[in-house]
Amino acid sequence: MAFFLCVIGMVMIVEGIPYFAFPDRMKAVLAQMLRVPDARLRRFGAVLMLVGLVLVYMGRRS
């Protein structure tokens, strides 16, 4: 459980960096994202999850 909390914390740190460093740019990116069709966002999310799963699998094997 401690490892899981550490990983979640690291993800939150990495995810928060752009909002901290470039808040104006992130607002523009989020506004652009509102115009992207739902199907495209779902495909993008699925690809990200698949890549993440592969990375986790590779990390657990080594």
Beta strands, then each sheet from edge to edge (+ up, - down):
end
